[in-house]
Amino acid sequence: MELKVTLRHVSIITLFVCSLYSGIFNPIVGFSIASTILFMFLITHKSVGKKEIRTAFPLLLIAIIGIAFTTGNVYVLSKDLYYSIKPVIYFLLGTFMFKNKLKFSEFLGILLLSSVLTSLIHIYKLSTIFGDFSLGINAIRLEAGAGNLMEAFVLAYIIQKRRFTTIQNYLRLPHKLYIALLLSSIILSLSRTIIISFIITLLALSGYFSIKLNRIAKSTVKLGAMLLILIGLLFVINIYSTPGSIANALTSKYLHSFTEISVKQDFTNNSEINKNWRGYESSLVKKEIDSGNIINKIFGFGFGKTVFIGYDGFVGENNSNIPIFHNGFMQIMLKTGLLGLILYHCFFLLLFIQAENITENKWLTSNFYKGLIISTYLTTLVITGIYNKWNLDSTIIVIGYFFSFLKNDDEKNKTFC
């Protein structure tokens, strides 16, 4: 019993550490603690649930394929292996946190606490460069940080006061102050990924992503109308804002989003490469995949594979190779082939099916879970998804926790839904 109590408290610290971004803790620190705690959980619980293993199995297979067809140098191989195993460790850790009696109110309370701390740090850093209007968006984000994705998920959940009351308020701050701090940090992050994830989670909490047939038509019309209004608003701000201003640069960035990631562009011009870096990266990966044989296309080139970059927007001509890419789908295809990409989608499909099949008494919580799943999946297109260096570590733990929480039939855990 004493060991279980100790693990419960250590798991709280682990979640807190993993929820803080690398500006405070190095991701390796969080991963090392998480791996140790997971090992301790495995010892005390003797076994892992079959459903947990079955859900994480596609990710394990991706790692196995990457190792089986490995190529390149040992350093890059070890990094690829680390990034492929990390989400499995965090997902299983989240499931064990629930099994080890970490209460829902405590769990989200820790996420709220860590999110407020990162938002305060972010706002403070921004205040030190406030007024320097000569800085562009990239320079501001480089100085103050690009924000914390978990802030978006937490804000979406607590924005309704009824949901806020189900969370442990460790700082004893008023509801509106939490909203003000988190919302300010999210807006000032100038991050499309964070803001879009916030909107997606809000929509999910409102039931927009239910597959039930009687809701699809209404949801589609409402989402389409909101999207048109948002795009129209961005165009208006972009047209009437001062050229070179933050507002103009930010709206241009949003309107340019789809062009930026497209591989079907002319990348012979260096200025176009700088402007559409993600698309340039993906075009190089696509050429590499196309040059491979049938085995490479099905199973990939293996862990350790790099791609010659040729040009870097920061240093100009660059004769080095890069191992990691913004587009996670392209990265999975390169290293583990079509099979790896199918397995990656299987993982998210299994999660979403579980969320969709939740009983009505946990409908609200399952909708939040859907928001996490959909947002995390979409981040694969722009920041490598669950294979990101650090930004989604805590999100994967939360997904693991909700996975176990939602499949649990204990009536006492249904009161806040």
N, C-alpha and C positions, 0 to 999 in steps of 0.2 A: 504493500500500500504506500509506504514512504517513497519508494522509487517512482511510482506513478504520479504522486503529488509533485515530486521534483521535476519529472518530465513535463508535467502540465505547465509549471511555472517557466521552465526553460523554453518550452514551445512558444509561450507568450513573448519572451525575449527574442526568440528566433524570428517570429512574425514581425515584430517591431523593427528589428535590424534589416530584414529583407524588404520592408516597406519604405525604408529610407534610401534615397537614391545615392549614387556613387560619390556625390559631392561630400557626403558624410562618412559612409562606409564603403570600402572597396567591395564589389560584388563577390570576390573570392572569399571574403570573410563570411558573408551570408551563406554562401554555398557550403563552405566547410562546416559551419555550425549546423546547417540544415541536414547535411549528409550524416553527421554524427548523431543528431537527434533521431533521424529516421532509422538509423541502425539500432539505437536504443529502443525505439518503438517496436521494431521487428523482434527484438529479443523478448520484450515483455508481453507482446501480443501473440507470439509464436508463429503466426501466419498472417498473410495478407488476404483480404476478401477476394473471392473469385471475380466479382464484378469489377473491382478496382483494377486487377491485373488484366482482365479482358479489355478494359477501356484504354489502359496505358500500353497495351501490347503493340498497337500499330507504331507507336513512337520507338519502342524497343527494337522492332523490326527494321525501322529506318536506320537506327544506329548499327545494327548488325550488317545491313547491306553496305553501309558506308565503310565499315571495317573490312568486310570481305573483299571489296574491290578497291582497297586503298591504294593511293599513289602519292607522289610528291614527298616533301621532307617531313621528318618526324614532328617538328614543332607545329606546323600547320595541321598535321594529322591529329595531334593531341588537342589542339584548340577545337577542331571540328568535333572530336569525340566529346569534349567537355560541353560544348554547346548543345549536342544532341542528347546527352544524358541529363543535363540540368533540368529540363522541363519534367522529365519522368520523376526525378527526385522530389521536386517541388510539388507536383501533383499528388504523389503518394503521401508526402508530408502533410499536405492539407487534409487528406482523408483521415490520417491518424490523429490530427489535432481534434477533429470532431469525436473520434472514437475514444480519445483520452479525456473526454468530458470538458473540453474548452467550450464554454457556453456561447451561444449566438451573440448575446449582448456584449460579452467580453471581447469576442472575436472582432466584431465590427467597431467596438470601442477603441481597440488598438489601432485599427486601420484609420479611424477618425483622428486619433491622437497623432499618429505619424504623418498623416496628410496635412494636418494643421501646422506641424513643425516644419515640413518641407515648404509649405506655402509662405510661412513667415520668413524663412531663410531666403526664399526666392524674391519676395517683396523687398526685403532688406537689401539684397544685392542690386535690385533694380533701382532702389532709392539712391544708391551711391553713384549711379551714372545718369540719374534723372536730369534732364535739361541739356544733355549733350545730343542735340538733334542732328549732329553731323554723322552720328552712328547709324548704320543701316540695320535692317532686321537681323541679318546674320551676325553682325558684330554685337548687337544687344544680347542675342541668345547665347553667344559665345562667352560673354562677360557674366551674365546673370543666370545662365542655365536655360535649358529648353523645357523646364517644367516636369511634373511628376504625373504620369498617367493615372495613378491610383486616386489622385485628387478628383478627377472627373467622375469616377465610379462612386466614390463616397458622397460627393455633392449630389449626384443624381438620386442617390438613395435617401439622403437626409433632407432633401429640399421640401418634402412634405413632413410637417411636424409630427403627424401620427407615427411615421416610421422612425423619426428621430428619437422618440420616447422609448423605443425598443433597444436603444444603444446605450452602453455604459458611458456616461459623460465624465471622463476622468479629470478634465480640466475645469469642470463646473462652469463652463462658459454658456451664455445664452444662445439659443438656436440661431437667431438672426446674425450673430457675430460669426459663427462658424460659416454660415452661407456667404457672408461678405468676404471673409478671408479666402475661402476656397475659390469663390467666383472671381475675385480679383486676380489671384494667382493664375487661374486658368486662362482668363482673357489676356493677361500680360505675358503669358508664355509665348504668344504669337504662334502657337502650334496648331496646325490643321488637324493632326492626329488626335490630340487631346480634346479639342473642341468638338470634333465629329464623334469621338467616342462618348463624350458627355451627352450629345444629342441622341445618339443611338440608344444609350442606356435609359434615358428619359422616355423615349418612344417605347422601348421594351417594357418598362414599368407600367406604361399605359395600355399594354396589351396589343401593340401594333404588329408584333411578330408571331402571333399565334397562327398556326396552320389551319385552325378550324374554319371550315368553308364559309360559315355565316359571317365571319369577320373579315375575310380577305378583300371583298369588294370595297367595303367602307374604308378599310385601312389603306388600300391602294390609292383611292381618290384623295384621302386626306394627306397622305405622304406626298403624292404628286403635287397637290396644291401648295403645300409648305415648301417643297423643293423649288417650285417656280417662283414663289415669293422671295425666297432666300437668294436665288440667282439674280432676280431682278434688282433686289436691294444692293447686292454686290456691284452690279453694273452701274447703278446710279451713284453710289459712293465713289467708285473708280473714276467715273466721268467728271464728277464735280469736285473731287479732291485735288489739292495742289500736287502737280507732278513732282516726284521725289520725296513727298511726305510719307510718314509711316502709314497713314490710312490708304494712300494710293498704292504703296508697295505691298501692303498686306492684302488688299482686295485683288490686286493683280496676281498675287501668289495663289489665292484661292481659285480665281478664274482660270489660272494656268495649270491647275492640278493635273488634269487628265493628259494634257499635252506633255507635261514634264515626265511622266512615267512611260510614255509611248516609245516603242522600239522602232517604229516606222517613221524615222526622221533622217534628215541629212546631217550627219555628224562630222562632216569634213571641216566645218567652221568651228573654231575654238570657242567663240562667244556662244554658239548654240549648245556646245558641250557643257559649258558652265551653267547655262540657263536650264538645261534639261539633263542634269547629271544622272538622275535615276534611270532615265530612258537610255542614256549612253551606256551605263553599266550593264543594263539588261540586254542591250544590243550586242555587246561583247560576249556575254554569256550565251546568248542564242546562237551566235556564230560558232562558238566552241562546241555547243551541243550538236549543231547541224554537221560539224566536221567529224563527229564520232561515228563508230559503226553501230550495228543493231544492238550489240551487247551494251554499249555505252548509253544508248537511248533508253533501254529498258532498265538497266541497273545503275546507270551513271558512271562517272569516272572515279568514284570513291572519295573517301576523306583524304585531305591533303592536296586536293586539286585546286589550282589557282588559275587566274586568267590574266594575261598581259594587259595592262591598263593603257599604255601608249601615251595618254595625256591626262594630266591632273589639273583641275581648275585652280588649285592653290599654288602649285609649283611649276606649272607649265609642262614641258616635255618630261616624261617619267618612264624609265625603262624597267620599272619593277612590276611584279605581279600582285594581285590582291586576292585574298581567300574568302572574303565575306562581302555580301552585296545587300543593298537596301531591299530589293525585291526577293523576299524569302521563297516564293514559289520557284523563281528561276534558280535560286541557290540549291533548293531541294532537287530540282530536275538535273542540275549539273552534277551533283555529288551522289545522288541515289536514284536518278532516272525517273522514268514514268511510274515505276512501281512505288518509289518513295513518295511521289506526289499523290498517288492514289491512297496510300497508307495515311498520309497527313490529313487528307480530306475525311478518311474513315474515322479518325480520332475525333474531329469536330462534329461529324455526323452522329456518332454515338452519344456525345454530350448533348447535342440538340434534341435527339430523339428522347433521351431521358427527361430533359426539361419539358418537352411537349406532353409527355405522358404523366406528368405530376397531377395528383388529385386536386380538386377545386380548393380544398382547405389550405393548400400551399401555393395557390395560384400566383399571389403577389411575389413571393420569394423566388418562384421558378421564373417569373418574368425578369427579375433582376439578374438571375443566372443566365438567361438568354442574352441579355444585354452584354454581359461579360464575354460570353462565347462568341457572339457576332462581332463585337468590337475587336477582340483578340484575333479572330480569324482575318478580319480586314486589315489589321496592322501588318500582316504578313506581306502585303503588297508594297508597303513603304518603309517599314523598319524591321524587317525580318521576322516579325511575329514572335512566337514563343522561343525562337533562337536568337532573339535580341540580346545584346551584351548584358543588360541589367533592367531595362525599363518595365519588363513584364514578369519579373520574378515573383513579386507579391501577388500579381493577378493570377498566376498559375496556382499558387497556394490557395487563394480564395476559391478558384474553380474546383480544386480538389476538396476543400472543406464543404462547399455547397453540394458537390456530388454525393458525399456521404450523408450530409444533413438531409437532403431531399429524398433519399431512398430509405431513410430511417422512419419507422412507423410509430415511434414513441410519442404518445399523445401530448406529453408535457412540452414538447418542442414545437407545437403547432399554434400556440396561443397568440403569437405575435404576427401571424400571417393573415 
